[in-house]
Amino acid sequence: MSNNIVAIVGRPNVGKSTLFNRLIQRREAIVDSVSGVTRDRNYGKSEWNGKEFSVIDTGGYVRGSDDVFEGEIRKQVELAIDEADVIIFVVDVEEGITPMDETVAKLLRKVTKPVLLAVNKVDNAMREKDAVEFYNLGLGDYYTFASISGSGTGDLLDALIEAFPEKPEVEVKEDLPRFAVVGRPNAGKSSFINALIGKDRYIVTDIAGTTRDAIDTKFDRFGFEFNLVDTAGIRRKAKVKEDLEFYSVMRSVRAIEHADICILVIDATRGFEGQDQSIFWLAEKNRKGVVILVNKWDLVEKDTMSTRDYEEKIKKELMPFTDVPILFVSALTKQRLLKALEATVQVFENRKQRISTSKFNEYMLKVIEAYPPPATKGKYVKIKYCMQLPTPTPQFVFFANLPQYVKEPYKRYLENKIREKWDFAGVPIDIYIREK
């Protein structure tokens, strides 16, 4: 399956982030926005008329004073054009066409991908008339909407779904697990992949992947067999001053959505930075298995507590999902690369693990009896039955008489008890409470 990516572009303060937030919050039951202050401005998942798609908001990436805005905008639009399937160009009816709008439009007129011109803040008939001037941008028809109230977004989304390109089904010849190597630029992804593959190129075959600019490499060494998804080519453009962090997110979206397990490579000399966290939560919210490799560990000055302290710092940033394998490796010296492969394969096995209903009830009902859900408004919650759902990722349902009174802390308690009994390291778990 190849998921569509929608990029929202435009100059600052036209309402891109407001539209983004409206799209990802439209259907709370099936929409995931990436959690965290630094993460909820760039990536989310949305759905309209049964079609799911990813949304990238470029709004949070513009930095600097007014005199450098135009250069930053140009970079963001160029990157969005390169990676997205459909582009939504947002303009502001109150301010009309500005020179920066014309700059963006000039770039967009050259592309063959669908571009939807969305005129924001149109909430009355007078502004509908004012929107006519945007025909002068040379992008054809436009769609009027008001991102704050939501007026007109339905028509915009209908047009968006229609604009998605037809993507042929890709025939997968071998049912092998897909491990995506992801991470920020210069973390050592290329070195890691090269260290794994080595010079024995005869043992690998390059297979065109379903994602653009990504290559599936069949890996068959040391008793392991899987498809390695290489996203290391983030620096493929000539310009050194590109916003590489934004680019890495867009590339990671595609790689993560088509992988089973994500190998997140971080730079030991830089620590677990915001971009590393962003990519981690991309994988977690897509319910993918995750292994974290702290690369360049040979360059770090260490004492007897260094590894433990470093690991604790990372887990503090990952809370509450801390049950993740963290390995300290060096692609240069090939230190612990075999252990990294073993850990990745184990996470893949954990992700497809199935627990029989009888064993699950036998253990979990005792756990619940020992520490039942707290009473709410004098009413006691009783859980009498539970099971694992037949889904590709680990999901568990608990049947209760008053499911609405079971809050998040108790769900985390249930998840922790499941992890204590069964090995789900590196794998997100979903807990559902349903009426019996």
C-alpha positions in Angstrom: 0.0 0.0 0.0 1.3 3.4 -0.9 -0.1 6.3 1.2 -0.6 9.7 -0.2 1.2 12.7 1.2 -0.3 16.2 1.2 1.9 19.2 1.8 0.4 22.5 3.0 2.5 25.4 1.7 2.3 29.2 1.7 3.8 32.3 3.3 3.6 32.8 7.0 0.4 33.7 8.8 -2.1 32.7 6.2 -3.6 29.9 8.3 -1.6 26.8 7.2 -1.3 25.4 10.8 -5.0 26.0 11.5 -6.0 24.1 8.4 -3.5 21.4 9.4 -4.9 21.1 12.9 -8.5 20.9 11.5 -7.5 18.1 9.1 -5.9 15.9 11.6 -8.6 16.4 14.3 -11.6 15.8 12.0 -12.1 12.2 13.0 -10.6 11.6 16.4 -11.2 7.9 16.4 -9.0 7.2 13.4 -6.7 10.3 13.2 -3.3 10.4 14.8 -1.4 13.6 15.3 2.2 13.3 16.5 2.3 14.0 20.2 4.6 16.6 21.9 5.1 20.3 21.6 7.8 20.1 19.0 6.1 17.4 17.0 2.4 18.4 16.5 3.2 21.1 13.9 4.7 19.0 11.1 3.0 15.7 10.6 -0.4 14.1 11.0 -2.7 11.5 9.6 -6.2 12.3 8.3 -9.1 10.6 6.5 -11.8 11.8 4.2 -14.5 9.7 2.5 -12.7 6.5 3.4 -9.3 7.6 2.1 -6.5 8.0 4.6 -3.6 10.3 3.8 -0.6 12.0 5.6 -0.5 15.7 6.0 2.7 17.8 6.2 2.5 21.3 7.6 5.4 23.5 6.4 4.3 26.4 8.6 6.5 25.7 11.6 9.7 25.6 9.7 10.0 29.2 8.7 12.6 31.0 10.8 14.4 34.3 10.9 13.5 37.9 10.2 11.3 39.3 7.4 14.2 39.7 5.0 15.0 36.0 4.9 11.4 34.7 4.9 11.2 34.5 1.1 14.3 32.3 0.9 12.9 30.0 3.6 9.5 29.8 1.9 11.2 28.9 -1.4 13.1 26.0 0.2 10.0 24.6 1.8 7.9 24.8 -1.4 10.7 23.1 -3.4 10.9 20.3 -0.8 7.2 19.9 -0.7 7.0 19.7 -4.5 9.7 17.1 -4.5 8.1 14.8 -1.9 4.3 15.4 -1.8 1.6 13.8 -4.0 -0.7 16.8 -3.8 0.1 20.4 -2.7 -2.4 22.8 -1.0 -1.3 26.4 -1.5 -2.9 28.6 1.2 -3.5 32.3 0.7 -5.2 35.0 2.7 -8.3 36.9 1.3 -7.8 39.7 3.8 -4.4 40.7 2.5 -4.9 39.7 -1.1 -2.0 38.7 -3.4 1.4 39.6 -1.9 4.8 39.4 -3.6 5.6 36.3 -1.6 2.4 34.6 -2.8 3.5 35.4 -6.4 6.9 33.9 -5.7 5.3 30.6 -4.5 2.8 30.6 -7.3 5.6 31.0 -9.8 7.3 27.8 -8.4 4.0 25.9 -8.4 3.1 26.8 -12.0 6.1 24.8 -13.2 5.2 21.5 -11.5 3.1 18.6 -12.9 1.7 17.6 -9.5 -1.8 18.6 -8.5 -1.9 22.0 -6.8 -5.0 23.2 -5.0 -5.3 26.9 -4.4 -7.1 27.4 -1.1 -8.2 31.0 -0.2 -8.5 31.3 3.6 -10.7 33.5 5.8 -13.6 33.6 3.4 -16.6 33.6 5.7 -19.1 35.9 4.0 -20.4 36.8 0.6 -18.3 39.9 0.3 -15.1 38.0 0.8 -16.3 35.5 -1.8 -16.2 38.3 -4.3 -12.8 39.5 -3.1 -11.4 36.0 -3.7 -11.8 36.4 -7.5 -8.4 38.3 -7.6 -6.6 35.0 -6.9 -7.2 33.9 -10.5 -4.4 36.3 -11.3 -1.9 33.7 -9.7 -2.4 31.6 -12.8 -3.2 28.4 -10.9 -6.7 27.9 -12.2 -9.7 27.5 -10.0 -9.5 28.1 -6.3 -11.4 26.9 -3.2 -12.6 29.3 -0.5 -12.7 28.2 3.1 -12.4 29.5 6.7 -9.9 27.4 8.6 -11.1 28.6 12.0 -14.8 27.8 11.5 -14.3 24.9 9.0 -16.6 26.5 6.4 -15.7 25.3 2.9 -13.2 22.6 4.0 -15.5 19.8 2.8 -15.3 21.0 -0.8 -11.5 21.4 -0.5 -11.2 17.9 0.8 -13.4 16.5 -1.9 -11.1 18.1 -4.5 -8.1 16.8 -2.6 -9.3 13.2 -2.8 -10.1 13.6 -6.5 -6.5 14.9 -7.1 -4.7 11.9 -5.6 -2.8 10.1 -8.3 -3.7 6.5 -9.1 -1.1 4.3 -7.6 -0.8 0.8 -9.0 -0.6 -2.1 -6.7 3.0 -3.3 -6.3 3.4 -7.0 -6.4 5.6 -8.1 -3.6 7.5 -11.3 -4.7 8.8 -12.3 -1.4 7.0 -12.0 2.0 10.1 -10.7 3.9 10.0 -8.3 6.8 10.9 -4.7 5.9 13.3 -2.8 8.1 13.6 0.9 7.5 16.8 2.7 8.5 15.7 6.2 9.5 17.2 9.2 11.3 18.4 12.7 11.0 21.1 13.7 8.5 24.7 12.7 9.4 23.7 10.2 12.0 25.4 7.4 10.2 22.6 5.7 8.3 24.7 5.2 5.1 27.7 3.9 7.2 25.4 1.5 9.0 23.9 0.1 5.8 27.3 -0.1 4.1 28.8 -1.9 7.2 25.9 -4.4 7.0 26.2 -5.0 3.3 30.0 -4.8 3.0 31.8 -5.5 -0.2 30.0 -8.8 -0.9 27.5 -7.2 -3.3 26.7 -10.6 -4.8 24.5 -11.5 -1.8 22.1 -8.5 -2.4 19.7 -7.6 -5.1 18.3 -4.1 -5.5 14.5 -4.1 -5.8 12.6 -1.0 -6.7 10.5 -0.1 -3.7 7.0 1.2 -3.5 8.3 4.5 -2.1 9.9 7.1 -4.4 13.6 7.5 -3.9 13.9 4.6 -1.6 15.5 1.2 -2.3 14.6 -2.2 -0.9 17.8 -4.2 -0.5 17.4 -7.9 0.2 19.7 -8.8 3.0 20.7 -12.4 3.5 23.7 -12.8 5.9 24.5 -14.1 9.3 21.3 -16.2 9.3 19.1 -13.2 8.8 16.9 -12.5 5.8 14.9 -9.3 5.3 14.4 -6.3 3.1 16.4 -3.3 4.2 14.7 0.0 3.3 17.4 2.7 2.7 16.5 6.3 3.5 20.0 7.4 3.7 19.9 9.6 0.6 18.5 12.6 2.3 21.4 14.8 1.2 20.8 14.0 -2.5 20.3 17.6 -3.5 23.3 19.9 -4.4 22.3 22.7 -2.1 24.0 22.3 1.2 21.9 24.9 3.0 18.6 23.1 2.5 16.4 22.6 5.5 17.5 19.0 5.9 15.5 18.4 9.0 12.2 19.1 7.2 13.4 17.0 4.3 14.2 14.1 6.6 10.7 14.1 8.1 9.1 14.0 4.6 11.4 11.1 3.5 10.8 9.3 6.8 7.0 9.5 6.5 7.2 7.4 3.3 9.8 5.0 4.6 8.1 4.4 8.0 4.6 3.8 6.5 5.9 1.0 4.3 8.1 -0.7 7.0 7.5 -3.3 9.7 10.3 -2.2 11.9 12.2 1.2 12.0 15.8 1.2 12.9 16.3 4.8 14.3 20.0 5.7 14.0 21.1 8.6 16.3 24.4 10.4 16.6 26.0 9.7 20.0 28.0 12.9 19.8 24.9 15.0 19.5 22.5 13.2 21.8 18.8 12.4 21.3 17.6 15.7 19.7 14.2 17.0 18.7 14.4 15.7 15.2 15.3 12.2 16.5 12.2 12.4 18.8 10.0 13.5 15.9 11.0 10.5 13.8 10.6 8.2 16.7 7.0 9.4 17.3 6.3 9.0 13.6 7.1 5.3 13.9 5.2 4.9 17.2 2.1 6.6 15.9 2.2 4.4 12.8 2.3 1.4 15.2 5.7 0.2 13.9 8.3 -1.6 15.8 11.3 0.5 16.8 15.0 -0.2 17.6 17.2 2.7 18.6 20.9 2.6 17.6 23.2 5.1 19.2 25.9 5.3 16.5 29.4 6.7 16.7 29.7 5.3 20.3 33.4 4.9 19.7 33.8 8.7 19.6 32.3 9.3 23.0 34.4 9.5 26.1 33.0 7.0 28.5 33.2 5.8 32.1 31.5 2.8 33.7 28.1 4.6 34.0 28.1 6.3 30.5 25.9 3.7 28.8 23.3 3.5 31.6 23.1 7.3 31.9 22.8 7.8 28.2 20.0 5.2 28.0 18.1 6.8 30.9 18.2 10.2 29.2 16.8 8.7 26.0 14.0 6.8 27.9 13.1 10.0 29.7 12.3 11.6 26.4 10.4 8.6 25.2 7.9 8.5 28.1 5.5 6.8 28.4 6.7 4.4 25.7 10.0 3.4 27.3 10.1 -0.4 26.5 12.4 0.1 23.5 15.7 -1.6 22.7 18.6 0.8 22.8 21.9 -0.4 21.5 25.3 1.4 21.4 27.0 0.7 18.1 29.7 2.0 15.8 29.2 1.6 12.1 32.8 2.5 11.5 34.3 -0.2 13.7 31.3 -2.5 13.2 30.9 -2.7 17.0 27.7 -4.6 18.0 26.1 -4.6 14.5 25.2 -8.2 14.8 23.5 -7.5 18.2 21.6 -4.7 16.5 20.3 -7.1 13.8 19.3 -9.7 16.5 17.4 -7.0 18.4 15.6 -5.8 15.2 14.6 -9.3 14.3 13.4 -9.9 17.9 11.2 -6.8 17.8 9.7 -8.1 14.5 8.9 -11.4 16.2 7.4 -9.4 19.2 5.2 -7.4 16.9 3.5 -10.5 15.4 3.3 -12.3 18.7 -0.1 -13.9 19.5 -1.3 -14.8 23.0 -4.1 -17.3 23.4 -7.3 -16.0 25.0 -7.2 -18.6 27.8 -3.6 -17.7 28.9 -4.3 -14.0 28.6 -7.4 -14.2 30.7 -5.7 -16.5 33.3 -3.0 -13.9 33.9 -4.7 -10.6 33.4 -7.8 -11.3 35.4 -5.6 -12.0 38.4 -3.8 -8.8 37.8 -7.1 -6.9 37.6 -8.4 -8.6 40.7 -5.3 -7.6 42.6 -5.6 -4.0 41.5 -9.1 -3.2 40.1 -10.0 0.1 38.3 -10.7 2.8 40.9 -14.4 3.5 41.6 -15.9 6.6 40.0 -18.9 8.4 41.5 -19.5 5.5 43.8 -19.7 3.0 40.9 -17.3 0.0 40.6 -15.8 -1.1 37.3 -15.8 -4.8 36.8 -13.7 -6.5 34.0 -14.6 -10.1 33.5 -13.1 -11.0 30.1 -10.2 -9.9 27.8 -8.5 -11.0 24.6 -6.0 -10.0 22.0 -7.5 -8.8 18.8 -6.7 -10.4 15.4 -4.8 -7.4 14.1 -1.4 -6.9 12.5 -0.1 -5.1 15.5 -0.7 -5.9 19.2 -4.1 -4.7 20.3 -6.0 -5.9 23.4 -9.6 -5.4 24.4 -11.0 -5.6 27.9 -14.7 -5.9 28.4 -16.1 -4.0 31.4 -19.6 -3.0 32.7 -18.6 0.7 32.8 -15.9 1.2 30.2 -16.3 5.0 30.3 -14.9 5.1 33.8 -11.6 3.4 32.9 -9.1 6.2 32.5 -5.7 6.4 30.8 -3.6 5.7 34.0 -5.3 2.3 34.4 -4.8 1.5 30.7 -1.1 2.2 31.2 -1.2 -0.1 34.2 -2.7 -2.9 32.1 -0.1 -2.3 29.3 2.8 -2.4 31.8 1.5 -5.7 33.2 1.2 -7.2 29.7 4.8 -6.1 29.0 6.0 -7.6 32.3 4.6 -11.0 31.3 5.2 -11.1 27.6 8.0 -9.6 25.5 6.7 -6.7 23.5 9.9 -4.7 23.6 10.0 -2.1 20.8 6.4 -2.5 19.9 3.5 -0.1 20.6 0.5 -1.7 22.2 -3.1 -0.5 22.0 -5.5 -1.1 24.9 -9.3 -0.8 24.3 -12.1 -0.9 27.0 -15.4 -2.0 25.6 -18.8 -2.7 27.2 -19.3 -6.4 28.0 
